[in-house]
Amino acid sequence: MAALIRSGRSVGGSAARRRISSSAAASEAWDRSPASLGREGAAEIGVPARRGVRWVFLGCPGVGKGTYASRLSQLLGVPHVAMGDLVRDELASPAPLAKELAGIVNQGKLVPDEIIVNLLSEHLKNGEAKGESGFILDGFPRTIRQAEILEGVADIDLVINLKLREEALLMKCLGRRICRECGGNFNVSSVDIKGGDGRPHIYMPQILPPEQCLSKLVIREDDADEKVVKTRLRIYFDVTQPVEEFYRSRGKLLEFDLPGGIPESWRKLLEALNLEDPANRQSAAL
């Protein structure tokens, strides 16, 4: 992990830059970074190949952190580290910790900092050993203490805070489904919330599975009960929102309001980060 700590910063996106930093040094680093240009663009103008971006995704359960973090990790060529997946992998293992974790997760509570940090540290060490550079974190940090610990582990470039109205979040959580065979993520809820009082209309269509996955869909345990989902949302607002201010005060926070479903939101997010997706240019429907 020492290599991660020693590396310099690299962030991307001129539109986003205006919202997260006003310093000339940060702006120069942003404009010259491979992240702002994409890998091919950096190579074309001779920018040295530096370490990958270190980005963090914040947002309530169900907002879509995993979806957008995964897409950006593929686009930028850096690992997507989903803390929820690390916890679920541990739950499925025969390790003694699994039973303790199951009791915490099934009640919709946050996993203790020590456990989360240990899981993340182990994952990053394994990734470094395999030659991985940079990362996009999804689901961590969730507390000020975790954010402080993370600062001692790696220099975070950018924190993207995905935002969505609470009623839409509840519907999305309850509608999430996973294929137990291929691991694909789908959603059977169609979110259609009228605008008003200055709020825009929100429409997010269902994300239905292919026919071969229909009979293999399962519900995550923490999404199966509306009361548990509401508890998770309440805990997020009570505990995690201060993390936003932590990064805002450091000039690293980009707040992004999801305008709708994945195709529309993905294009808007790319614009905010000043990135291009070649596949997005070929097809409007991702």
C-alpha positions in Angstrom: 0.0 0.0 0.0 3.0 2.3 0.3 3.0 2.8 -3.4 -0.5 4.1 -3.2 0.3 6.5 -0.5 3.4 8.0 -2.2 1.7 8.7 -5.5 0.6 12.2 -6.5 -3.0 13.4 -7.1 -5.0 13.1 -10.3 -8.5 14.3 -10.8 -10.7 14.9 -13.9 -13.4 17.2 -15.2 -13.4 20.9 -15.9 -17.1 21.4 -15.1 -16.7 19.6 -11.8 -13.5 21.4 -11.0 -15.3 24.7 -10.7 -17.3 23.1 -7.9 -14.6 21.3 -5.9 -11.5 23.5 -6.1 -10.5 27.0 -6.9 -6.7 26.7 -6.4 -4.5 27.1 -9.5 -2.4 24.0 -8.5 -5.4 21.8 -8.3 -6.8 23.1 -11.6 -3.4 22.5 -13.3 -3.3 18.9 -12.0 -6.9 18.4 -13.1 -6.4 19.6 -16.7 -3.2 17.6 -17.2 -4.3 14.4 -15.6 -4.9 11.2 -17.6 -8.3 11.0 -16.0 -9.5 14.2 -17.6 -8.2 13.1 -21.0 -8.9 9.4 -20.9 -6.1 6.8 -21.5 -5.9 7.3 -25.3 -6.0 11.1 -25.0 -3.2 11.1 -22.4 -1.0 8.9 -24.7 -1.7 11.2 -27.7 -0.3 14.3 -26.1 2.5 12.5 -24.3 1.3 12.8 -20.7 3.2 10.4 -18.6 1.2 7.3 -17.4 0.6 8.0 -13.7 -1.3 6.0 -11.2 -5.0 5.6 -11.6 -7.6 7.9 -10.1 -8.6 7.5 -6.5 -12.2 8.4 -6.3 -14.9 7.8 -3.7 -18.7 7.5 -4.3 -21.0 8.7 -1.6 -24.8 8.3 -1.6 -27.7 6.7 0.2 -28.4 2.9 -0.2 -30.1 2.3 -3.6 -28.9 5.5 -5.2 -26.8 3.6 -7.8 -23.2 4.0 -6.5 -22.3 0.6 -7.7 -23.7 1.1 -11.2 -21.8 4.3 -11.9 -18.7 3.4 -10.0 -18.5 0.2 -12.0 -18.9 2.0 -15.3 -16.3 4.6 -14.4 -13.8 1.9 -13.3 -14.1 0.2 -16.7 -13.8 3.5 -18.5 -10.7 4.6 -16.6 -9.1 1.2 -16.1 -9.0 1.2 -12.3 -10.5 -1.3 -9.8 -14.0 -0.8 -8.5 -13.9 -1.6 -4.8 -17.5 -2.1 -3.5 -17.5 -2.3 0.3 -20.9 -4.0 0.2 -19.5 -6.8 -2.0 -16.5 -7.2 0.4 -18.9 -7.6 3.3 -21.2 -10.0 1.4 -18.1 -12.1 0.4 -17.1 -12.3 4.0 -20.7 -13.3 5.0 -20.6 -16.1 2.5 -17.3 -17.4 3.8 -16.7 -19.9 6.6 -14.8 -17.3 8.6 -15.8 -16.8 12.3 -16.6 -13.1 11.5 -19.5 -14.1 9.2 -22.0 -14.9 11.9 -21.3 -11.5 13.7 -21.6 -9.7 10.4 -24.9 -11.4 9.5 -26.5 -10.1 12.7 -25.4 -6.6 12.0 -26.5 -6.5 8.3 -29.8 -8.1 8.9 -30.8 -5.4 11.3 -29.8 -2.7 8.8 -27.0 -1.4 11.0 -23.6 -0.1 9.9 -20.8 -2.5 10.1 -18.2 -1.4 12.8 -15.3 0.7 11.5 -12.7 -1.8 12.6 -14.2 -4.6 10.6 -14.7 -2.4 7.5 -11.2 -1.0 7.6 -9.7 -4.4 8.0 -11.6 -5.8 5.0 -10.7 -2.8 2.9 -7.0 -2.8 3.9 -6.7 -6.5 3.0 -8.4 -6.0 -0.4 -6.1 -3.0 -1.3 -3.0 -4.9 -0.2 -4.0 -7.9 -2.5 -4.7 -5.5 -5.3 -1.3 -3.8 -5.0 0.4 -7.2 -5.0 -1.4 -7.9 -8.4 -0.2 -4.6 -9.8 -3.4 -2.6 -9.5 -3.2 1.2 -9.5 -5.8 3.6 -8.2 -9.4 2.7 -7.3 -13.0 3.8 -7.2 -14.4 3.2 -3.7 -18.1 2.6 -3.4 -19.8 2.4 0.1 -16.8 3.7 2.1 -16.2 5.9 4.0 -19.6 6.1 5.8 -18.4 7.9 9.0 -16.0 10.7 9.8 -13.8 8.2 11.6 -13.6 6.1 8.5 -12.8 9.2 6.3 -10.0 10.1 8.7 -8.6 6.6 8.5 -8.8 6.6 4.7 -6.8 9.9 4.6 -4.0 8.0 6.3 -4.2 5.2 3.7 -4.5 7.1 0.4 -4.7 10.6 -1.0 -8.3 10.8 -2.4 -8.7 12.9 -5.5 -12.4 13.3 -5.8 -15.6 12.4 -3.9 -18.7 12.1 -6.0 -21.9 12.5 -4.0 -24.9 11.0 -5.8 -28.2 12.4 -4.7 -31.8 11.3 -5.1 -35.1 12.0 -3.4 -35.9 9.7 -0.5 -39.1 8.3 -1.9 -37.3 7.2 -5.0 -34.5 5.7 -2.9 -37.0 3.6 -1.0 -38.6 2.3 -4.2 -35.2 1.5 -5.8 -34.0 -0.5 -2.7 -37.2 -2.5 -2.5 -37.1 -3.3 -6.2 -33.4 -4.5 -6.4 -32.8 -8.0 -7.5 -29.7 -10.1 -8.2 -29.2 -13.1 -10.4 -27.8 -15.8 -8.1 -26.0 -17.4 -11.1 -24.4 -14.5 -13.1 -24.4 -11.9 -10.3 -26.2 -9.3 -12.5 -28.1 -6.4 -10.8 -31.6 -5.6 -11.9 -34.6 -3.6 -10.6 -38.2 -4.4 -10.9 -39.5 -1.1 -9.6 -40.5 1.7 -12.0 -39.9 5.0 -10.3 -42.2 7.8 -11.6 -42.5 10.7 -9.2 -44.1 14.0 -10.3 -42.3 17.2 -10.0 -43.5 20.2 -7.9 -42.3 22.8 -5.4 -39.2 23.3 -7.4 -38.4 19.6 -7.7 -38.1 18.0 -11.1 -40.1 15.0 -12.3 -38.1 11.8 -11.8 -38.5 8.8 -14.0 -36.4 5.7 -13.7 -37.7 2.7 -15.7 -37.4 -0.9 -14.6 -34.1 -2.7 -15.3 -35.4 -6.1 -16.2 -33.2 -9.2 -16.5 -32.8 -11.3 -19.6 -35.0 -14.4 -19.9 -32.2 -16.8 -18.6 -32.0 -14.9 -15.3 -35.8 -14.5 -14.6 -36.1 -17.7 -12.5 -32.8 -17.0 -10.7 -33.5 -13.6 -9.1 -33.0 -13.2 -5.4 -33.5 -10.3 -3.0 -30.6 -9.0 -0.9 -31.4 -9.6 2.8 -31.0 -5.9 3.6 -33.5 -5.0 0.8 -36.2 -7.6 1.7 -37.9 -5.6 4.5 -39.2 -2.0 4.1 -38.6 -1.3 7.8 -34.9 -2.4 7.5 -34.5 -0.2 4.3 -36.0 2.8 6.1 -33.6 2.1 9.0 -30.6 2.1 6.6 -31.7 5.4 5.0 -32.2 7.0 8.5 -28.8 5.8 9.6 -27.3 7.2 6.4 -28.8 10.7 6.9 -27.8 10.7 10.6 -24.3 9.3 10.4 -23.0 9.6 6.9 -24.0 13.1 5.8 -21.3 14.7 8.0 -18.8 12.9 5.7 -20.1 15.1 2.9 -19.0 18.2 4.8 -15.7 16.6 5.7 -14.8 16.4 2.0 -16.6 19.6 1.0 -14.3 21.5 3.5 -11.3 19.9 1.7 -12.5 21.0 -1.7 -13.0 17.5 -3.0 -16.8 17.1 -3.1 -18.7 17.0 -6.3 -22.5 16.8 -5.7 -24.5 15.2 -8.5 -28.3 15.1 -8.6 -29.4 12.1 -10.6 -31.8 13.5 -13.3 -33.4 10.1 -14.2 -32.6 6.6 -15.4 -29.1 5.2 -16.2 -28.8 6.5 -19.9 -29.6 10.1 -19.0 -27.7 10.1 -15.7 -24.6 8.5 -17.2 -24.3 11.1 -19.9 -24.8 13.9 -17.4 -22.2 12.4 -15.1 -19.7 12.1 -17.9 -20.3 15.8 -18.7 -19.7 16.8 -15.1 -16.4 14.9 -15.1 -15.4 16.0 -18.5 -15.1 12.4 -19.7 -16.1 10.6 -22.9 -17.4 7.1 -23.2 -16.7 5.7 -26.7 -19.5 3.1 -26.3 -21.9 6.0 -25.3 -21.1 7.7 -28.6 -22.1 4.6 -30.5 -25.4 4.0 -28.8 -27.7 6.2 -26.9 -29.2 3.2 -25.1 -26.6 1.7 -22.8 
